[in-house]
Amino acid sequence: MSQDADIIVVGGGLAGLAAAAALARIGLDIIHVAPKAPVDRRTSALMMPSVDFLTGSGLIADPASLGHALTAIRIIDATPRLIRAPETLFEAAEVGLDAFGWNFSNASLLESFQAAAPDERITTRAEAVTHYQRNGVLGTVTLADGATLSAPLVVGADGKKSLIRAEAGIGTREHSFAESALVCDLTLGRSIQGTSIEFHYPHGPFTLVPAGGNRANLVWIDEESVLREAQSSGPESLLAAIRRQSQNLFGRIELASPSFIFPLSTLSVETAGVDGTALVGESAHAFPPIGAQGLNLGLRDVADLVAVVADADRARDDWGLAASAAYADLRSGDLIRTGSMVDTLFRSLLADMLPSQALRAGGLWALKLMPGLRRQAFDMGMGRR
């Protein structure tokens, strides 16, 4: 069987395009299998290690030309619980940073990644993959039009229901929550400047993320029935619920986009790589939108994959097999650590038992009062390694 490229990347989202473009930029021939998809109107808060990777690899230029700086994080315990956490403000200046990260529109990131991909090194196929199998040292994908393509390394970036993952035989652990998330863009009467504000309620956080000027991106986690009721009664009803959840702190609020509701779940994998297959992004992990970990973790996948491939001895026929094994070893600790952190944080927000409330409140008091612990929390939350 003939080889068609050095690497095939399957998946047209941010993680898939970042992987395809970054690998092409280090001199590999890439086939990017990316079916057409609707415009992604969401936003992503990327912490500085992710931003540094994107700028260092040439996928974006000046972050200020694409996004909005996140200079502080404010946490407000809005629960009626007996034991409540203190209001806490984390500022980037505390650790000598201008910003914790930047909030980008996903559409702007996609455009920047596409512009950064070298045309002479990357071929894009806008077809769905219908089958994947390994044939010795090569992986072969079959497309919906009947074409077959082969490469030593195949990267699955095809989301939670990844076909590449399933046909590579990589097992998953999944859990669905009763809560869902409502997302939309808002125009506020008073700007939140560069501060991300999280109101913690019994069924999850209500988070406003700076989007420039008086704009903010809303991520509201609650019981699905509550979100559906707020959404289904019309824009004025939804705005009234948003004003109530934000404690009327921001003056007049207007909708700046349609609202969308999606269910929350977690997904983890037995391994991120095996037998010439590597998984990045939501094909390898999925979390509730807590602590801005989703795409940040996906970009750490991409960064480690690029590092492994750059070090691989591609003169060997089996280099793809070796690279996938090295990638799995490199990603293992980060995936376990981040997954445990997000799961623990989300469950702590939902816990009603007094011991759990006390632990959560005590933890936030410790973060408020102990600079050393705050710095460790900053490093973990930002994904520093």
Buried (B, 14 or more C-beta within 10 A) or exposed (E): EEBBBBBBBBBBBBBBBBBBBBBBBEEBBBBBBBBEEEEBBBBBBBBBBBBBBBEEBBBBEEBEEBBBBBBBBBBBBBBEBEBBBEEBEBBBEEBEBEBBBBBBBBEBBBEBBBEBBEEEBBBBBEBBBEEBBBEEBBBBBBBEEEEBBBBBBBBBBBBBEBBBBBBBEBEBEEEEBEBBBBBBBBBBEEBBEBBBBBBBBBBBBBBBBBBEEBBBBBBBBBBBEBBBEBBEEEEEEBBBBBBEBBEEBBEEBEBBBEBEBEEBEBBBBEBBBBBBBBBBBBBBBBBBBBBBBBBBBBBBBBBBBBBBBEEBEBEEEEBBBBBBBBBBBBBEEBBEEBBEBBBEBBEBBBBEEEEBBBBBBEBBEEBBEEEEEBEEBBEBBBBEE
